Amino acid sequence: MDYTNSLEFAQQQDINDPLRKFREQFFFPQHGGRDVVYLTGNSLGLQPRTAQDYILDELEDWANFGVEGHFHARKPWMPYHEQFAEPLSRIVGALPPEVVVMNQLTVNLHLLLVSFYRPLKGRFKILCEAKAFPSDQYALESQVKFHGYDPSEAILEVEPRNGEYCIREEDIIALIDKHQDEIALVLIGGVNYYTGQVFDMKKITEAGHSKGALVGFDLAHAAGNIELSLHDWNVDFACWCSYKYLNSGPGGVAGAFIHQKHLASPDLHRFAGWWGHDKASRFRMEKGFIPMPTAEAWQVSNAPIFSMAVHKAALDIFLQTDMSALAKKSVKLTGYLEFIIQEINKSLPSNGKLEIITPVESKRRGCQLSIIAHGRGKELFLKLQESGVISDWREPNVIRCAPVPLYNSFEDVYRFGVLLSQALV
Ligand SMILES: Cc1ncc(COP(=O)(O)O)c(C=O)c1O
């Protein structure tokens, strides 16, 4: 696509954008009497304007029905979580029974590791990416220790090559091959939080399976950002949060995927709770756990309705479009951000250029670009913030910018360029 660094060009793109109506459905923080340039949907998505009403409905139903709200609320609480399986399955490319909304991301990761990290004598290693999100690192270390292994021996990390930022898939596969008899589990962040790199999940899953390992993904930065086909890729399990691209509020309720092939497995270990028990007999309150025949079997506690109400508000907007339309706009919008940064680079000295460390090919990235401003540190990020840009800073030296196709515009990206140029002076 041919881009132009001008307000007229950006505005024309917005006029032509079939998704432009969605912007109005979100609250934008204000700066100097206008919307901030919000490029942080990869950290916390914006609030849907309908979220308050969805929560108020539940508060009202609680006031009116008390405990009877479980059956008589307008959206009864007892089966409340069930309404997410179908829409979320479309977002992550799954079958509805493979998807459940529950807990928080790291909690779900732990629950899934209980089932899918089953180390045996010789086969006890977990392969993950170096510098995985710290919560994943801690979860993996603690799980390995829980089974009596030493993390320095049991965790294999794939690193980027010297002088590179992204990890090559061929290096992941080579490490799987090298340790083929020892790896019990491959667990990767489907989109790396730091670089924005999208991994070829199908290829990694095939490689892991071909050597007898199970394969799972942390999709915190992937769900609602890129097109996924978890079922068809034969992924064993995955989990994600809802507060980033799924716009469901800080600490919002998270999601999990368990492939159909595992759902009926009677031997699977699980940390069980009553909400995972077969719903037909749950209230007989009898001894002996009978798992639901779906991903709901992994539920431990009853549903957090207020958090789910926001999730419902957010997904009701999300599902007025689909991942393929969002991905199509995302390629153009992130391409425009890349173009604007390269335009700015033309006037910067060779030792002070902006380096985009996210892959260039659109299938290897989602909407996020991670930028290193050589010779400039956090001070540039703070200057941007003062001028009305909300992006985010990740230690040691990266500014992450994510134009989200659901609510960001080409004009946002153009304005970012203007404010970035000013901040660089
Ligand atoms: C890749 C990744 N994994 C895990 C987490 C932790 O999520 P939570 O605090 O919701 O458990 C995050 C949070 O941003 C993340 O980006």
The ligand as a Tripos MOL2 file, in Angstrom:
@<TRIPOS>MOLECULE
LIG
   16    16     1     0     0
SMALL
NO_CHARGES

@<TRIPOS>ATOM
      1 C1          2.3910  -12.5550   28.0600 C.3       1 LIG1
      2 C2          1.7800  -12.3510   29.4200 C.ar      1 LIG1
      3 N1          1.6420  -13.4110   30.2420 N.ar      1 LIG1
      4 C3          1.1240  -13.2730   31.4790 C.ar      1 LIG1
      5 C4          0.6950  -12.0370   31.9460 C.ar      1 LIG1
      6 C5          0.1590  -11.9480   33.3570 C.3       1 LIG1
      7 O1         -1.1920  -11.8500   33.3760 O.3       1 LIG1
      8 P1         -2.1100  -11.8750   34.6990 P.3       1 LIG1
      9 O2         -1.5740  -10.8460   35.6440 O.co2     1 LIG1
     10 O3         -3.4240  -11.4730   34.1720 O.co2     1 LIG1
     11 O4         -2.0570  -13.2430   35.2500 O.co2     1 LIG1
     12 C6          0.7790  -10.9210   31.0980 C.ar      1 LIG1
     13 C7          0.3300   -9.5990   31.5530 C.2       1 LIG1
     14 O5          0.4430   -8.5890   30.9030 O.2       1 LIG1
     15 C8          1.3560  -11.0860   29.8160 C.ar      1 LIG1
     16 O6          1.5160  -10.0410   28.9800 O.3       1 LIG1
@<TRIPOS>BOND
     1     1     2 1
     2     2     3 ar
     3     2    15 ar
     4     3     4 ar
     5     4     5 ar
     6     5     6 1
     7     5    12 ar
     8     6     7 1
     9     7     8 1
    10     8     9 2
    11     8    10 1
    12     8    11 1
    13    12    13 1
    14    12    15 ar
    15    13    14 2
    16    15    16 1
@<TRIPOS>SUBSTRUCTURE
     1 LIG1         1 GROUP 0 **** ****
